[in-house]
Amino acid sequence: MAIVNVTPDSFSDGGERLDPAQAIDDGLRFVAEGADILDIGGESTRPGSQPTSPEDELRRVLPVVEGLAKHGLVISIDTRRASVARAALEAGARIVNDISALRDDGAMLPLVAEKGAEVILMHRRGLPENTFAGPAYVDAVEDIRTFLLERAAACEASGVKRERIALDPGIGFGKSVAQELQLIAGAGRFAEAGYPILIGCSRKSFIGKLTGLAKPADRDPASAWLAVEAVRHGATIVRVHNVVATRQALAVWSAMK
């Protein structure tokens, strides 16, 4: 899954794709480099970020979704708002990637069920503006696994087919460095329930803390290695900025295996 942010303030690539034509060109390039899914987001959810208005979010993402959908690509809309998700699905997106696991907007779960969309449910502690708000973890992997399975059950009870649900433990959203590593190594525990597991650790701040690298793009080698670790431990989808590096790392790991 390649990240196609169309935001002015995302932590790694904010401002790079404010022109829809640039975002569409980058999306096509990512697919040529080996991406299977394009994840388009119009609201930064980095720690400390402030909410974007639905109007601004829709203005940013819709031209890009429409432009890429014309090419028959698999598009994910990264949003927590039903109004944005609806417009994106009607424009050709197939997947709703919601960092709130369909909790922030009460209309989101009925929409996903109505549209027969695929959905990625992510765990988030607190809100982007305060990512560590909430109860402490007893066992981060098991606590988050329990939460995600409860959200998956709620989706199925509302008519979302089981095979359309994937789970994301939410690397970078209210966890310590040690907990981030535990979640990547624990991908297999999440996968035991039979849902595809998404791991998104590309360029995240915990890599900077481990390596001393302040510039997000300098973290690509570690990001590619962590993508391999995530897949090795049971992840089905890895969400990345650098498609080429990740594809190379996965190809070599696959050959070694």
Accessible surface in RSA format (square Angstrom, percent):
REM  Atomic radii and reference values for relative SASA: ProtOr
REM  Chains: A
REM  Algorithm: Lee & Richards
REM  Probe-radius: 1.40
REM  Slices: 20
REM RES _ NUM      All-atoms   Total-Side   Main-Chain    Non-polar    All polar
REM                ABS   REL    ABS   REL    ABS   REL    ABS   REL    ABS   REL
RES MET A   1    16.35   8.5   0.00   0.0  16.35  38.9   0.10   0.1  16.25  21.5
RES ALA A   2     0.27   0.2   0.10   0.1   0.17   0.4   0.10   0.1   0.17   0.5
RES ILE A   3     4.34   2.5   3.20   2.4   1.14   2.7   3.20   2.3   1.14   3.1
RES VAL A   4     0.00   0.0   0.00   0.0   0.00   0.0   0.00   0.0   0.00   0.0
RES ASN A   5    17.50  12.1  17.06  16.5   0.44   1.1   0.05   0.1  17.45  16.9
RES VAL A   6     3.33   2.2   2.90   2.6   0.43   1.0   2.90   2.5   0.43   1.2
RES THR A   7     1.11   0.8   0.68   0.7   0.42   1.0   0.68   0.9   0.42   0.6
RES PRO A   8    66.18  48.2  45.42  41.4  20.76  75.5  45.52  37.6  20.66 128.4
RES ASP A   9    51.97  36.4  42.84  42.6   9.13  21.6  25.95  61.1  26.03  26.0
RES SER A  10    15.38  13.0   6.79   9.1   8.59  19.8   4.01   8.5  11.37  15.9
RES PHE A  11    76.19  38.1  49.44  30.6  26.75  69.6  55.91  33.9  20.28  58.0
RES SER A  12    24.67  20.8   0.47   0.6  24.20  55.7   0.61   1.3  24.06  33.7
RES ASP A  13     4.55   3.2   3.43   3.4   1.13   2.7   3.29   7.7   1.26   1.3
RES GLY A  14    28.38  35.0   0.00   N/A  28.38  35.0   2.01   5.5  26.37  59.1
RES GLY A  15    36.15  44.6   0.00   N/A  36.15  44.6  14.50  39.8  21.66  48.5
RES GLU A  16   104.61  60.1  81.64  61.8  22.97  54.7  39.06  75.5  65.55  53.5
RES ARG A  17    14.68   6.2  13.87   7.1   0.81   1.9   0.09   0.1  14.59   8.8
RES LEU A  18   102.02  56.8  75.81  54.2  26.21  65.9  78.14  54.9  23.87  64.2
RES ASP A  19    83.65  58.6  75.53  75.2   8.12  19.2  32.88  77.4  50.77  50.6
RES PRO A  20    48.68  35.5  48.68  44.4   0.00   0.0  48.68  40.2   0.00   0.0
RES ALA A  21    56.58  52.0  51.09  78.8   5.49  12.5  54.76  77.1   1.82   4.8
RES GLN A  22    77.10  43.1  74.70  54.6   2.40   5.7  15.89  33.8  61.21  46.4
RES ALA A  23     0.00   0.0   0.00   0.0   0.00   0.0   0.00   0.0   0.00   0.0
RES ILE A  24    32.61  18.6  32.61  24.3   0.00   0.0  32.61  23.5   0.00   0.0
RES ASP A  25    85.20  59.7  79.00  78.6   6.21  14.7  20.12  47.4  65.08  64.9
RES ASP A  26    13.47   9.4  13.47  13.4   0.00   0.0   0.00   0.0  13.47  13.4
RES GLY A  27     0.00   0.0   0.00   N/A   0.00   0.0   0.00   0.0   0.00   0.0
RES LEU A  28    58.90  32.8  53.65  38.4   5.25  13.2  53.96  37.9   4.94  13.3
RES ARG A  29   110.76  46.5 105.41  53.7   5.35  12.7  57.23  78.2  53.53  32.4
RES PHE A  30     7.52   3.8   7.52   4.7   0.00   0.0   7.52   4.6   0.00   0.0
RES VAL A  31    47.99  31.6  38.95  35.3   9.03  21.8  38.95  33.8   9.03  24.5
RES ALA A  32    90.64  83.3  48.11  74.2  42.53  96.8  59.94  84.4  30.70  81.3
RES GLU A  33    52.39  30.1  32.11  24.3  20.28  48.3  21.98  42.5  30.41  24.8
RES GLY A  34    22.47  27.7   0.00   N/A  22.47  27.7  21.16  58.1   1.32   2.9
RES ALA A  35    12.58  11.6   0.24   0.4  12.34  28.1   4.84   6.8   7.75  20.5
RES ASP A  36    99.45  69.7  81.98  81.6  17.48  41.3  29.82  70.2  69.64  69.4
RES ILE A  37    24.39  13.9  23.32  17.4   1.07   2.6  24.39  17.6   0.00   0.0
RES LEU A  38     0.55   0.3   0.55   0.4   0.00   0.0   0.55   0.4   0.00   0.0
RES ASP A  39     0.31   0.2   0.00   0.0   0.31   0.7   0.00   0.0   0.31   0.3
RES ILE A  40     0.00   0.0   0.00   0.0   0.00   0.0   0.00   0.0   0.00   0.0
RES GLY A  41     1.97   2.4   0.00   N/A   1.97   2.4   1.66   4.6   0.31   0.7
RES GLY A  42     0.01   0.0   0.00   N/A   0.01   0.0   0.00   0.0   0.01   0.0
RES GLU A  43    15.82   9.1   4.53   3.4  11.30  26.9   2.57   5.0  13.26  10.8
RES SER A  44     6.43   5.4   1.33   1.8   5.09  11.7   3.32   7.1   3.10   4.3
RES THR A  45    22.95  16.3  18.49  18.7   4.47  10.6   5.34   7.2  17.62  26.6
RES ARG A  46    80.90  34.0  71.98  36.7   8.92  21.2  19.43  26.6  61.47  37.3
RES PRO A  47    78.77  57.4  65.20  59.4  13.57  49.3  65.63  54.2  13.14  81.7
RES GLY A  48    46.26  57.0   0.00   N/A  46.26  57.0  26.68  73.2  19.58  43.9
RES SER A  49     2.09   1.8   0.66   0.9   1.43   3.3   1.13   2.4   0.96   1.3
RES GLN A  50   121.36  67.9 111.36  81.4  10.01  23.8  59.77 127.2  61.59  46.7
RES PRO A  51    76.63  55.8  52.05  47.4  24.58  89.3  53.32  44.0  23.31 144.8
RES THR A  52    17.75  12.6  11.25  11.4   6.50  15.5   8.60  11.5   9.15  13.8
RES SER A  53    47.46  40.1  35.43  47.3  12.03  27.7  38.04  81.0   9.42  13.2
RES PRO A  54    52.41  38.2  51.26  46.7   1.16   4.2  51.65  42.6   0.77   4.8
RES GLU A  55   125.71  72.2 115.42  87.3  10.29  24.5  70.65 136.6  55.06  45.0
RES ASP A  56    53.26  37.3  53.26  53.0   0.00   0.0   0.11   0.2  53.15  53.0
RES GLU A  57     0.02   0.0   0.02   0.0   0.00   0.0   0.00   0.0   0.02   0.0
RES LEU A  58    52.50  29.2  52.25  37.4   0.24   0.6  52.25  36.7   0.24   0.6
RES ARG A  59   150.50  63.2 134.22  68.4  16.28  38.8  80.06 109.4  70.44  42.7
RES ARG A  60    41.21  17.3  32.88  16.8   8.33  19.8  13.20  18.0  28.00  17.0
RES VAL A  61     0.03   0.0   0.03   0.0   0.00   0.0   0.03   0.0   0.00   0.0
RES LEU A  62    44.96  25.0  44.96  32.2   0.00   0.0  44.96  31.6   0.00   0.0
RES PRO A  63    52.42  38.2  47.18  43.0   5.23  19.0  48.43  40.0   3.98  24.8
RES VAL A  64     0.35   0.2   0.35   0.3   0.00   0.0   0.35   0.3   0.00   0.0
RES VAL A  65     0.00   0.0   0.00   0.0   0.00   0.0   0.00   0.0   0.00   0.0
RES GLU A  66    77.09  44.3  74.70  56.5   2.40   5.7  20.01  38.7  57.08  46.6
RES GLY A  67    11.92  14.7   0.00   N/A  11.92  14.7   9.58  26.3   2.34   5.2
RES LEU A  68     0.00   0.0   0.00   0.0   0.00   0.0   0.00   0.0   0.00   0.0
RES ALA A  69    24.25  22.3   9.52  14.7  14.73  33.5  10.49  14.8  13.77  36.5
RES LYS A  70   175.82  85.8 134.31  82.4  41.51  98.8  89.16  80.3  86.66  92.3
RES HIS A  71   103.77  56.7  74.76  52.0  29.00  74.2  48.23  49.7  55.54  64.6
RES GLY A  72    68.11  84.0   0.00   N/A  68.11  84.0  36.98 101.5  31.13  69.7
RES LEU A  73    35.39  19.7  25.80  18.5   9.58  24.1  28.20  19.8   7.18  19.3
RES VAL A  74    39.85  26.2  37.05  33.5   2.79   6.7  37.08  32.2   2.77   7.5
RES ILE A  75     0.00   0.0   0.00   0.0   0.00   0.0   0.00   0.0   0.00   0.0
RES SER A  76     0.00   0.0   0.00   0.0   0.00   0.0   0.00   0.0   0.00   0.0
RES ILE A  77     0.00   0.0   0.00   0.0   0.00   0.0   0.00   0.0   0.00   0.0
RES ASP A  78    22.51  15.8  19.36  19.3   3.16   7.5   1.43   3.4  21.09  21.0
RES THR A  79     5.34   3.8   0.00   0.0   5.34  12.7   5.34   7.2   0.00   0.0
RES ARG A  80    27.68  11.6  26.07  13.3   1.61   3.8   5.77   7.9  21.90  13.3
RES ARG A  81    39.27  16.5  39.27  20.0   0.00   0.0  13.62  18.6  25.65  15.5
RES ALA A  82     9.36   8.6   8.93  13.8   0.43   1.0   9.11  12.8   0.25   0.7
RES SER A  83    66.58  56.3  52.36  69.9  14.22  32.8  53.23 113.3  13.35  18.7
RES VAL A  84     0.32   0.2   0.32   0.3   0.00   0.0   0.32   0.3   0.00   0.0
RES ALA A  85     0.00   0.0   0.00   0.0   0.00   0.0   0.00   0.0   0.00   0.0
RES ARG A  86    88.95  37.3  88.95  45.3   0.00   0.0  34.70  47.4  54.25  32.9
RES ALA A  87    21.71  20.0  15.60  24.1   6.11  13.9  19.30  27.2   2.41   6.4
RES ALA A  88     0.00   0.0   0.00   0.0   0.00   0.0   0.00   0.0   0.00   0.0
RES LEU A  89    22.36  12.5   7.45   5.3  14.91  37.5   7.75   5.4  14.61  39.3
RES GLU A  90   111.30  63.9  71.49  54.1  39.81  94.8  34.84  67.4  76.46  62.4
RES ALA A  91    23.71  21.8   3.13   4.8  20.59  46.8  14.47  20.4   9.24  24.5
RES GLY A  92    32.92  40.6   0.00   N/A  32.92  40.6  23.33  64.0   9.59  21.5
RES ALA A  93     7.17   6.6   0.00   0.0   7.17  16.3   0.00   0.0   7.17  19.0
RES ARG A  94   124.18  52.1 118.22  60.3   5.96  14.2  49.44  67.6  74.74  45.3
RES ILE A  95    12.93   7.4  12.93   9.6   0.00   0.0  12.93   9.3   0.00   0.0
RES VAL A  96     0.00   0.0   0.00   0.0   0.00   0.0   0.00   0.0   0.00   0.0
RES ASN A  97     7.35   5.1   7.35   7.1   0.00   0.0   0.00   0.0   7.35   7.1
RES ASP A  98     0.06   0.0   0.06   0.1   0.00   0.0   0.00   0.0   0.06   0.1
RES ILE A  99    10.49   6.0  10.24   7.6   0.25   0.6  10.24   7.4   0.25   0.7
RES SER A 100     0.00   0.0   0.00   0.0   0.00   0.0   0.00   0.0   0.00   0.0
RES ALA A 101     0.00   0.0   0.00   0.0   0.00   0.0   0.00   0.0   0.00   0.0
RES LEU A 102     6.44   3.6   0.00   0.0   6.44  16.2   0.00   0.0   6.44  17.3
RES ARG A 103   107.11  45.0  79.00  40.3  28.10  66.9  38.78  53.0  68.33  41.4
RES ASP A 104    59.94  42.0  22.53  22.4  37.41  88.5  17.82  41.9  42.12  42.0
RES ASP A 105    39.39  27.6  35.34  35.2   4.05   9.6  11.22  26.4  28.17  28.1
RES GLY A 106    69.05  85.1   0.00   N/A  69.05  85.1  43.11 118.3  25.94  58.1
RES ALA A 107    55.17  50.7  45.87  70.8   9.30  21.2  50.59  71.2   4.58  12.1
RES MET A 108     0.05   0.0   0.05   0.0   0.00   0.0   0.05   0.0   0.00   0.0
RES LEU A 109    25.78  14.4  25.31  18.1   0.48   1.2  25.31  17.8   0.48   1.3
RES PRO A 110    77.68  56.6  68.82  62.7   8.86  32.2  74.39  61.4   3.29  20.4
RES LEU A 111     3.63   2.0   2.02   1.4   1.60   4.0   3.10   2.2   0.53   1.4
RES VAL A 112     0.42   0.3   0.00   0.0   0.42   1.0   0.00   0.0   0.42   1.1
RES ALA A 113    28.79  26.5  11.20  17.3  17.58  40.0  12.13  17.1  16.66  44.1
RES GLU A 114   110.77  63.6  72.31  54.7  38.46  91.6  49.65  96.0  61.12  49.9
RES LYS A 115    77.95  38.0  46.94  28.8  31.01  73.8  23.73  21.4  54.22  57.8
RES GLY A 116    35.09  43.3   0.00   N/A  35.09  43.3  27.82  76.3   7.27  16.3
RES ALA A 117     5.60   5.2   0.45   0.7   5.16  11.7   5.36   7.5   0.24   0.6
RES GLU A 118    47.76  27.4  47.76  36.1   0.00   0.0   8.84  17.1  38.93  31.8
RES VAL A 119     1.12   0.7   0.00   0.0   1.12   2.7   0.00   0.0   1.12   3.0
RES ILE A 120     3.87   2.2   3.87   2.9   0.00   0.0   3.87   2.8   0.00   0.0
RES LEU A 121     0.00   0.0   0.00   0.0   0.00   0.0   0.00   0.0   0.00   0.0
RES MET A 122     6.63   3.4   6.63   4.4   0.00   0.0   0.00   0.0   6.63   8.8
RES HIS A 123    18.43  10.1  18.43  12.8   0.00   0.0   1.15   1.2  17.28  20.1
RES ARG A 124    15.84   6.7   9.25   4.7   6.59  15.7   0.01   0.0  15.84   9.6
RES ARG A 125    39.97  16.8  36.25  18.5   3.73   8.9   9.82  13.4  30.15  18.3
RES GLY A 126    21.08  26.0   0.00   N/A  21.08  26.0  11.73  32.2   9.36  21.0
RES LEU A 127    77.74  43.3  77.03  55.1   0.71   1.8  77.03  54.1   0.71   1.9
RES PRO A 128     2.13   1.6   2.12   1.9   0.01   0.0   2.12   1.7   0.01   0.1
RES GLU A 129    70.86  40.7  46.65  35.3  24.21  57.6  25.47  49.3  45.40  37.1
RES ASN A 130    85.24  58.8  79.77  77.1   5.47  13.2  24.50  59.0  60.74  58.7
RES THR A 131    10.26   7.3   6.47   6.6   3.79   9.0   0.28   0.4   9.98  15.1
RES PHE A 132   109.20  54.6  98.59  61.1  10.61  27.6  99.27  60.2   9.93  28.4
RES ALA A 133    41.83  38.5  30.85  47.6  10.98  25.0  40.12  56.5   1.71   4.5
RES GLY A 134    45.73  56.4   0.00   N/A  45.73  56.4  22.32  61.2  23.41  52.4
RES PRO A 135   120.01  87.5 104.69  95.4  15.31  55.7 115.90  95.7   4.11  25.6
RES ALA A 136    83.47  76.8  60.98  94.1  22.50  51.2  61.23  86.2  22.24  58.9
RES TYR A 137    36.54  17.1  12.18   6.9  24.36  63.4  12.62   9.5  23.92  29.5
RES VAL A 138   147.32  96.9 112.70 102.0  34.62  83.4 117.62 102.2  29.70  80.5
RES ASP A 139    61.57  43.1  55.37  55.1   6.19  14.6  26.51  62.4  35.06  35.0
RES ALA A 140     5.85   5.4   1.06   1.6   4.79  10.9   1.06   1.5   4.79  12.7
RES VAL A 141     7.67   5.0   7.58   6.9   0.09   0.2   7.58   6.6   0.09   0.2
RES GLU A 142    62.30  35.8  62.30  47.1   0.00   0.0  36.07  69.8  26.23  21.4
RES ASP A 143    51.14  35.8  40.27  40.1  10.87  25.7  20.56  48.4  30.58  30.5
RES ILE A 144     0.52   0.3   0.21   0.2   0.31   0.7   0.52   0.4   0.00   0.0
RES ARG A 145    48.45  20.3  48.18  24.6   0.28   0.7   3.59   4.9  44.86  27.2
RES THR A 146    62.43  44.4  59.26  60.1   3.17   7.6  48.42  65.0  14.00  21.2
RES PHE A 147    37.23  18.6  35.41  21.9   1.82   4.7  36.90  22.4   0.33   1.0
RES LEU A 148     0.08   0.0   0.08   0.1   0.00   0.0   0.08   0.1   0.00   0.0
RES LEU A 149    45.29  25.2  40.38  28.9   4.90  12.3  40.79  28.6   4.50  12.1
RES GLU A 150   107.61  61.8  97.76  74.0   9.85  23.4  42.40  82.0  65.21  53.2
RES ARG A 151    42.26  17.7  42.26  21.5   0.00   0.0   7.85  10.7  34.41  20.9
RES ALA A 152     0.07   0.1   0.07   0.1   0.00   0.0   0.07   0.1   0.00   0.0
RES ALA A 153    57.60  53.0  49.69  76.7   7.92  18.0  54.03  76.1   3.58   9.5
RES ALA A 154    32.70  30.1  22.93  35.4   9.77  22.2  31.02  43.7   1.68   4.4
RES CYS A 155     0.00   0.0   0.00   0.0   0.00   0.0   0.00   0.0   0.00   0.0
RES GLU A 156    61.17  35.1  44.48  33.7  16.68  39.7  16.84  32.6  44.32  36.2
RES ALA A 157    93.47  85.9  48.33  74.6  45.14 102.7  60.95  85.8  32.52  86.2
RES SER A 158    55.08  46.5  28.54  38.1  26.54  61.1  19.15  40.8  35.94  50.3
RES GLY A 159    53.49  66.0   0.00   N/A  53.49  66.0  33.36  91.6  20.13  45.1
RES VAL A 160     6.25   4.1   0.85   0.8   5.40  13.0   3.63   3.2   2.62   7.1
RES LYS A 161   125.59  61.3 118.01  72.4   7.58  18.1  70.73  63.7  54.86  58.4
RES ARG A 162   109.84  46.1 104.28  53.2   5.56  13.2  48.54  66.3  61.30  37.1
RES GLU A 163   130.65  75.0 100.33  75.9  30.32  72.2  64.72 125.2  65.93  53.8
RES ARG A 164    87.42  36.7  83.50  42.6   3.92   9.3   9.25  12.6  78.17  47.4
RES ILE A 165     2.20   1.3   0.00   0.0   2.20   5.3   1.68   1.2   0.52   1.4
RES ALA A 166     8.25   7.6   8.25  12.7   0.00   0.0   8.25  11.6   0.00   0.0
RES LEU A 167     1.34   0.7   1.34   1.0   0.00   0.0   1.34   0.9   0.00   0.0
RES ASP A 168     9.55   6.7   9.55   9.5   0.00   0.0   0.00   0.0   9.55   9.5
RES PRO A 169     0.10   0.1   0.10   0.1   0.00   0.0   0.10   0.1   0.00   0.0
RES GLY A 170     0.38   0.5   0.00   N/A   0.38   0.5   0.38   1.0   0.00   0.0
RES ILE A 171     1.59   0.9   0.00   0.0   1.59   3.8   0.00   0.0   1.59   4.3
RES GLY A 172    17.12  21.1   0.00   N/A  17.12  21.1   7.90  21.7   9.22  20.7
RES PHE A 173    21.39  10.7  21.39  13.2   0.00   0.0  21.39  13.0   0.00   0.0
RES GLY A 174     1.42   1.8   0.00   N/A   1.42   1.8   0.00   0.0   1.42   3.2
RES LYS A 175     8.75   4.3   0.00   0.0   8.75  20.8   0.00   0.0   8.75   9.3
RES SER A 176    49.69  42.0  42.85  57.2   6.84  15.8  44.96  95.8   4.73   6.6
RES VAL A 177    37.67  24.8  33.36  30.2   4.31  10.4  33.36  29.0   4.31  11.7
RES ALA A 178    57.12  52.5  50.23  77.5   6.88  15.7  54.03  76.1   3.09   8.2
RES GLN A 179    40.07  22.4  40.07  29.3   0.00   0.0   5.42  11.5  34.65  26.3
RES GLU A 180     6.91   4.0   6.91   5.2   0.00   0.0   0.14   0.3   6.78   5.5
RES LEU A 181    70.03  39.0  66.06  47.3   3.98  10.0  66.74  46.9   3.29   8.9
RES GLN A 182    89.15  49.9  82.03  59.9   7.13  17.0  35.27  75.1  53.88  40.9
RES LEU A 183     0.00   0.0   0.00   0.0   0.00   0.0   0.00   0.0   0.00   0.0
RES ILE A 184     5.32   3.0   5.32   4.0   0.00   0.0   5.32   3.8   0.00   0.0
RES ALA A 185    55.26  50.8  42.04  64.9  13.23  30.1  42.65  60.1  12.62  33.4
RES GLY A 186     9.15  11.3   0.00   N/A   9.15  11.3   9.14  25.1   0.01   0.0
RES ALA A 187     0.00   0.0   0.00   0.0   0.00   0.0   0.00   0.0   0.00   0.0
RES GLY A 188    26.63  32.8   0.00   N/A  26.63  32.8  23.30  63.9   3.33   7.5
RES ARG A 189    90.82  38.1  89.46  45.6   1.36   3.2  40.63  55.5  50.19  30.4
RES PHE A 190     0.75   0.4   0.36   0.2   0.39   1.0   0.62   0.4   0.12   0.4
RES ALA A 191    31.51  29.0  21.47  33.1  10.04  22.8  21.62  30.5   9.89  26.2
RES GLU A 192   129.69  74.5  89.71  67.9  39.97  95.2  44.07  85.2  85.62  69.9
RES ALA A 193    24.67  22.7   8.56  13.2  16.11  36.6  19.22  27.1   5.45  14.4
RES GLY A 194    59.12  72.9   0.00   N/A  59.12  72.9  31.24  85.7  27.88  62.4
RES TYR A 195    13.35   6.2   8.74   5.0   4.61  12.0   3.87   2.9   9.48  11.7
RES PRO A 196    47.74  34.8  43.31  39.5   4.43  16.1  47.18  39.0   0.56   3.5
RES ILE A 197     0.11   0.1   0.11   0.1   0.00   0.0   0.11   0.1   0.00   0.0
RES LEU A 198     0.16   0.1   0.16   0.1   0.00   0.0   0.16   0.1   0.00   0.0
RES ILE A 199     1.37   0.8   0.20   0.1   1.18   2.8   0.20   0.1   1.18   3.2
RES GLY A 200     6.55   8.1   0.00   N/A   6.55   8.1   5.65  15.5   0.90   2.0
RES CYS A 201     4.78   3.6   3.78   4.2   1.01   2.4   0.00   0.0   4.78   5.2
RES SER A 202     5.65   4.8   2.70   3.6   2.94   6.8   2.04   4.3   3.60   5.0
RES ARG A 203    32.89  13.8  32.89  16.8   0.00   0.0   0.00   0.0  32.89  19.9
RES LYS A 204    30.68  15.0  30.45  18.7   0.23   0.6  24.47  22.0   6.21   6.6
RES SER A 205    62.22  52.6  58.09  77.5   4.13   9.5  36.82  78.4  25.40  35.6
RES PHE A 206     3.79   1.9   3.15   2.0   0.64   1.7   3.27   2.0   0.52   1.5
RES ILE A 207     2.16   1.2   2.16   1.6   0.00   0.0   2.16   1.6   0.00   0.0
RES GLY A 208     9.39  11.6   0.00   N/A   9.39  11.6   5.16  14.2   4.23   9.5
RES LYS A 209   149.83  73.1 112.90  69.3  36.93  87.9  73.89  66.5  75.95  80.9
RES LEU A 210    98.26  54.7  63.17  45.2  35.08  88.2  65.86  46.3  32.40  87.2
RES THR A 211    67.28  47.9  32.91  33.4  34.36  81.9  41.68  56.0  25.60  38.7
RES GLY A 212    67.39  83.1   0.00   N/A  67.39  83.1  36.61 100.5  30.78  68.9
RES LEU A 213    69.28  38.6  67.04  48.0   2.24   5.6  68.67  48.2   0.62   1.7
RES ALA A 214    92.30  84.9  67.60 104.3  24.70  56.2  74.96 105.6  17.34  45.9
RES LYS A 215   130.27  63.6 124.16  76.2   6.12  14.6  73.03  65.7  57.25  61.0
RES PRO A 216    28.11  20.5  28.11  25.6   0.00   0.0  28.11  23.2   0.00   0.0
RES ALA A 217    43.86  40.3  35.05  54.1   8.81  20.0  35.05  49.4   8.81  23.3
RES ASP A 218    70.52  49.4  57.78  57.5  12.73  30.1  14.64  34.5  55.87  55.7
RES ARG A 219    18.70   7.9  18.36   9.4   0.34   0.8   0.34   0.5  18.36  11.1
RES ASP A 220    16.65  11.7  15.66  15.6   0.99   2.3   7.84  18.5   8.81   8.8
RES PRO A 221   100.60  73.3  87.04  79.3  13.56  49.3  94.41  77.9   6.19  38.5
RES ALA A 222    29.84  27.4  21.60  33.3   8.24  18.7  28.08  39.5   1.76   4.7
RES SER A 223     9.01   7.6   6.49   8.7   2.52   5.8   6.77  14.4   2.24   3.1
RES ALA A 224     9.09   8.4   8.41  13.0   0.68   1.6   8.59  12.1   0.50   1.3
RES TRP A 225   153.29  61.5 149.95  72.6   3.34   7.8 124.59  66.4  28.70  46.6
RES LEU A 226    13.71   7.6  13.71   9.8   0.00   0.0  13.71   9.6   0.00   0.0
RES ALA A 227     2.23   2.1   1.89   2.9   0.34   0.8   2.23   3.1   0.00   0.0
RES VAL A 228    16.37  10.8  16.37  14.8   0.00   0.0  16.37  14.2   0.00   0.0
RES GLU A 229    27.50  15.8  27.50  20.8   0.00   0.0   2.98   5.8  24.52  20.0
RES ALA A 230     0.00   0.0   0.00   0.0   0.00   0.0   0.00   0.0   0.00   0.0
RES VAL A 231    39.00  25.7  30.02  27.2   8.98  21.6  30.02  26.1   8.98  24.3
RES ARG A 232   129.05  54.2 101.79  51.9  27.27  64.9  31.51  43.1  97.55  59.1
RES HIS A 233    53.70  29.4  42.22  29.3  11.48  29.4  30.42  31.3  23.29  27.1
RES GLY A 234    29.49  36.4   0.00   N/A  29.49  36.4  22.51  61.8   6.98  15.6
RES ALA A 235     8.34   7.7   0.00   0.0   8.34  19.0   0.00   0.0   8.34  22.1
RES THR A 236    91.38  65.0  59.95  60.8  31.43  74.9  51.37  69.0  40.01  60.5
RES ILE A 237    30.43  17.3  27.55  20.5   2.88   6.9  30.43  21.9   0.00   0.0
RES VAL A 238    15.95  10.5  14.52  13.1   1.43   3.4  14.52  12.6   1.43   3.9
RES ARG A 239    37.94  15.9  36.71  18.7   1.24   2.9   6.70   9.2  31.24  18.9
RES VAL A 240    12.63   8.3  12.63  11.4   0.00   0.0  12.63  11.0   0.00   0.0
RES HIS A 241    16.97   9.3   7.81   5.4   9.17  23.5   7.68   7.9   9.29  10.8
RES ASN A 242    49.52  34.1  43.52  42.1   6.00  14.4  11.94  28.7  37.58  36.3
RES VAL A 243     6.28   4.1   4.98   4.5   1.31   3.2   5.13   4.5   1.15   3.1
RES VAL A 244    64.35  42.3  62.50  56.6   1.84   4.4  63.98  55.6   0.37   1.0
RES ALA A 245    27.45  25.2  21.17  32.7   6.28  14.3  25.01  35.2   2.44   6.5
RES THR A 246     9.55   6.8   9.55   9.7   0.00   0.0   5.53   7.4   4.02   6.1
RES ARG A 247   102.41  43.0 100.27  51.1   2.14   5.1  34.72  47.5  67.69  41.0
RES GLN A 248   114.68  64.1 109.46  80.0   5.22  12.4  39.58  84.2  75.10  57.0
RES ALA A 249    27.23  25.0  14.95  23.1  12.28  27.9  24.53  34.5   2.70   7.2
RES LEU A 250    32.51  18.1  31.01  22.2   1.49   3.8  31.25  21.9   1.25   3.4
RES ALA A 251    63.26  58.2  47.95  74.0  15.31  34.8  57.06  80.4   6.21  16.4
RES VAL A 252    97.19  64.0  95.00  86.0   2.19   5.3  97.19  84.4   0.00   0.0
RES TRP A 253    52.27  21.0  47.74  23.1   4.53  10.6  45.53  24.3   6.74  10.9
RES SER A 254    63.17  53.4  52.77  70.4  10.40  24.0  17.46  37.2  45.72  64.0
RES ALA A 255    89.47  82.3  50.29  77.6  39.18  89.1  63.11  88.9  26.36  69.8
RES MET A 256   158.52  82.1 127.66  84.5  30.86  73.5  95.26  81.0  63.27  83.8
RES LYS A 257   170.53  83.2 108.97  66.9  61.57 146.6  87.63  78.9  82.91  88.3
END  Absolute sums over single chains surface
CHAIN  1 A    10672.6       8129.3       2543.4       6136.7       4536.0
END  Absolute sums over all chains
TOTAL         10672.6       8129.3       2543.4       6136.7       4536.0
